[in-house]
């Protein structure tokens, strides 16, 4: 009986997504950043959590999470779009509760019923599904979109609430979706590798009775290698209450974010990525 239980636990761990809270992206999952250099400290919130998002023993992206606002600051990934089904299962991050819990994305039900985590303890640590219920004019907006990945495992890894913000539903299904699905295809023509950092600027409004911040802006920046001697970059920003996306240079976005965050000059990529 004990052997069967151990096999069941092992199978569960192999199936579920893995995530790790780390102290540095430079040493833990640097491969998602151009030249292995993550954004600078100007984006760091008061209560940060660095997460290497892993699924079936493979890393798929990196997320800087704001524990206080209960939204991601940014997610960083390599753009690899492809056909595939959209997952339906939502996961949360046990290690945000505490280091004694698994390094695995888990369903809320699993944490509450198999690991005996209290609902209060879970909800204190991060956003939960209940926070996103009964919203008006908003829905769950991916920072790292599942459509920018080419297989089910990588798509599934994006369905963690640590990669989600309350997003204007018209923007999410309209201009932002057009950027993700159409503009990115055009812009990445000729690119061999495209590094993306996509983020959210905390706003003055909240959902779920003040628990989860509604970002004032969403933004995305890409740096792409065309060949050994040519690199190109682009960026966008959108106010989170309008169905409009503004195309910018990388330098223009960094200057805009510097003003919006107010924590010093923002740098999203290594200096080799062109700013103009």
N, C-alpha and C positions, 0 to 999 in steps of 0.2 A: 504493500500500500504506500509506504514511504517513497519507494522507487518511482511509482506511478505519479505521485504528487510532484516529485522533483522533475520528472519529465514534462509534466504539465507547466510547471513554473518556467523551465527552460524554453519550451515552445512559445510561451507567452512573451518572454523576453526577446526571443528572436523575431517575433512578429511585430512587436510594438516599436514605435520610433524611439530613438535614443537621443537625448540632449544632455549636454554637460554645461554646468556653470563653471566658468574659468576665470582666471585673473587677467588674462591678456590674449587678444586675438593674434598678436604677433608670434606667440609661441604655441598656440593651441590649434587654430584653424586659419592660418594666414592665406591659404590658397584662394580664398574668395575675394581678395583685395589685389588691385593692380600693384605690381612690384612688391606684393605682400605687406603693403602699408595701409592700415585702416585710417578712417577719418581721425582728425586730431581731437584734443580734449575740449575744444570749444562746443562740442555737441553733448558732452557728458552731463547727465542730470544730477540732482542731489543724491539720489539713491539708485545707482546703476547696477545692472546685472548683465554680465557678458555671457551669452549663450552660444555654444557651438551646436547647431541643430543637426542631429544625426538620426538616421533611420536605417534599420536593418544593418547596423554596424558600419554605416558609411555616412560621412558628413555631406550635407547638401547646401547649407548656407550658414551665415552668422547673424545674430541679432543682438543689438544693444537694447536692453529693456529698461524702462523707467518704472521702478517698483512703486513709487509714490503716485504717479499719474495712471499706472496700470495700462500703459500702452508702450509699444516699441518706439524707440528713438529712431532706429533705422534697421533695415535688414540688407545684407550684402550677399550677392550671389553671382554666378556666371550664367549668362543668358544662353539657354539651350532649348529653344522651343521645339515642340513636336506634338503629334496627335496623341490623344488619350482621353480616358474618361475622367470626369471631375469627381474627386472623392466626396463623400458625404459625412464622414466621421470627424468630429472635432475633438482635439486633445488639449491637455493642459500640461504645465511643467512642474513635476513633483519637487524638483530641487529648489524651486523658489520658496517652498514651504520650509525646507531645511535639508542639510546635507545627509541626514540619515535615510532619506527617501531615495527611490531609484533614480538612476541617470536616464530615465526613459520617459518619453511622452506617454501619458496615460489618459484614458477616458476618466472623466469625473467620477463616474459610477465605480470604477475600479479602485480609485483612491479612497472613496467613502466606504466601500463595502469589503474590499480585500485588504487594504492597508489601514483601515480604521481611522482614517483622517477625519476630523470633525469638519462639518460644513463651514463653521466659523473660521477654522484655521486655514482651510483652502481659500475661502473668499478673502481673507485678510492678505494673502500672499500675492494675489494676481486677479485679473479679470476672469470671470466665469461665464458660462453660457447664459445664465439667468440675467446677467447685466445687459445682454443684447436682445432680450425679449421685449415685445410690445413697443418697439421703437417707432417713431413717426418721422418720416423723411430721412432716416438714416438706416444703414445696414452694415454688416460685417465686411470691412474693406481690407483685402490682403495688401500688405506692403510688397512682399515677394509673391507675385502672382503664380498660381499653379500652372497657368498656361505658358509660362516661360521655362517649363521643364519638359523633358522628352520621354519620361516613363512614369509608371504609376507610383513607384516608391518615392521619387523626387517630388511628385505632385502631392502625395500624401503628407510628406514632411512639412509642406507649407500650411497645412490645416491645424496649426497650433494657435491658440489664442494669443500667444506671445508674438505673433506675426500679424495681428489684427488691430484695426482702429475703427471707431465709429466714423463712417464716411457718408457724406451726402449721397443718397441713393441715385439721384439723377446724374451726379458726377461719376459715381462708381460704374453705372451702366451706360454712360454716355461718353463724354470727352476723355475721361481717364481711361476707359476701356479702349477707345479708339487709339490713344497713344500706346497702350500696352500691346495691342493686337495689330495695328496697322503702321503707325509711325516707326515703331521699333524694327519692324521688318524692313522698311525702306532704309532707315538709318544704318542698319547693320550689314547692308550689302557690301561684300568684299572683306568683312571682318573675319579674322580667324578665331579670335577670342574676345568676348565683350564682357567687361566687368561692370556690374551695376550696384549702386547704393541708392536705396529708396527710403525716404523717411517722412516723419510727421512732426510738425511744429506744435507744441502744446498750446491750447487756446484758453479762453476764459470760461468756457461752458463745459458742463459735465452731463453724463447720463447715469442712470442707475442710482439716483439719489446722491449724486456727488462722488460716486466711487470711481468712475472711469472718465478720463478727460476726453473731450471732443477736440481734435486738432483744429487749429485755425487754418493750416495749410498742409498740403501734401506735396512732396517734391521727389524728383528722381534724377539721377545723373549717371551717365555711362561713359566709359573709357574703353576704346576698342583698338586692338592691334590689327592693322591691315597687313603689314609685312614687317620685316625686321627693322625697317628704317622709317615707317610711317605710322603715326598714332593719331586718332581723331577722338573728339569728345563732344557731347551735347548734354542738355539738361532741360528739365521742365519744372514748373511750379503751378499749383492750382489752389485757389481759395476754397475752403471746404464748405462753402454754401452756394457755389456757383458752378454751372456746368460748362466751365471754360478751362483750358490748359494753355499756359504760355510757354513757348519754346525759347530757351535762353542758351547762351554760351555757358560753359562750366564756370568761368570766372564771374559772370553775372549772377549765377545762382549762389556761388559761395559768398559774394558780397551781400546779396539779399538775405541769406541765412545769417550772416554776421550781424545784420541789423535786427532780424527777427528774434534770434536767440539771445543776443546781448551778452555773450560770454567771451568775446575776443574773435579774432579773425578765423573764420571756418576754412578748413582745408579738407576736401573729400577724397582726393587721390594724391599719389606721389607727384612730385613736381614735373616729372617727364610727361604727364598728361596735359595737353594744351588747354590753356584757359580762354583763348579767344576764338 
